[in-house]
Amino acid sequence: MTAFESRLKSLKTLAGAHQTFDTDAVPATPHALFERWFDAAVEARVSEPQVMTLSTVDPDGAPDARSVVLLNMDAQGWHFAANAASPKGRQLTHRPEAAITFYWPATAQQIRLRGKVARLSDEACRADFMARPERSRASILIGRQSQVLNSQDDLRHALHEQLARVASQPELVSPHWGMYALAPHEVEFWQSDAERRFTRLRYVRAGSGANASWERSLLWP
């Protein structure tokens, strides 16, 4: 066993404050249960519970993942923002499907979603962009996300240029900025257990449109 492997094995895993998860008393939709769990996570002072892992695939079918921020959750789905010219934006254009994962160590809970992703209206995209601080808007307007950066001086110069641009054109909006919503067809709520008897509850969408409903089932750990 290597020293690093030994250090890994010495760490506690899934050791948060385990919550009671009564699967017989859950709401009819995953949206309502998500909001209930999220509120409990905030109350438990989970650090940045709004940060989630967004997983996509590239044109070759290779997986990709990164942390993004949850901006809203409603009937349209779970909302997040992305630059359409970035790798994740291009991947979503090529294949508008994704997975989202939340993990909150303090409450030992995980939520997994899978579904189609749709770009929201131009008005929603503009509103999100304009609500951001000037420095955030300037960074987005640089438009070189994930490209090779030769030096930090190049970044400082580009940011300085775009800050001046934002100051002179306060209504300027990046044409590549987008708001997206993942509308899940499957949502799983996972609760850890000190005796490793994890509780897994899955919601699966049945039907579509106004006739859609959610079927619930327990899963083996």
HUBELBEL-V212451 format. One record per backbone hydrogen bond with DSSP energy under -1.0 kcal/mol. CO is the residue of the C=O (numbers start at 0). NH is the residue of the N-H. If there is no record, write none. Layout:
[[CO/NH] [CO/NH]]
//
This chain:
[[1/5] [2/6] [3/7] [4/8] [5/9] [7/10] [20/22] [21/24] [28/32] [29/33] [30/34] [31/35] [32/36] [33/37] [34/38] [35/39] [36/40] [37/41] [38/42] [39/43] [40/45] [41/44] [47/50] [49/69] [51/67] [52/100] [53/65] [54/98] [55/63] [57/60] [61/57] [63/55] [65/53] [67/51] [71/78] [73/76] [76/73] [77/181] [78/70] [79/179] [81/177] [82/85] [85/89] [86/90] [87/91] [88/92] [89/93] [90/94] [94/96] [95/116] [97/114] [98/54] [99/112] [100/52] [101/110] [103/106] [103/108] [105/16] [107/191] [108/103] [109/189] [110/101] [111/187] [112/99] [113/184] [113/185] [114/97] [115/182] [117/180] [120/124] [121/125] [122/126] [123/127] [124/128] [125/129] [126/130] [128/131] [132/136] [133/137] [134/138] [135/139] [136/140] [137/141] [139/142] [143/146] [150/154] [151/155] [152/156] [153/157] [154/158] [155/159] [156/160] [157/161] [158/162] [159/163] [160/164] [161/165] [162/166] [163/167] [164/168] [168/171] [173/176] [175/83] [177/81] [178/119] [179/79] [180/117] [181/77] [182/115] [184/204] [185/113] [186/202] [187/111] [188/200] [189/109] [190/198] [192/195] [195/197] [198/190] [199/218] [200/188] [201/216] [202/186] [203/214] [205/212] [207/210] [208/211] [212/205] [214/203] [216/201]]
//
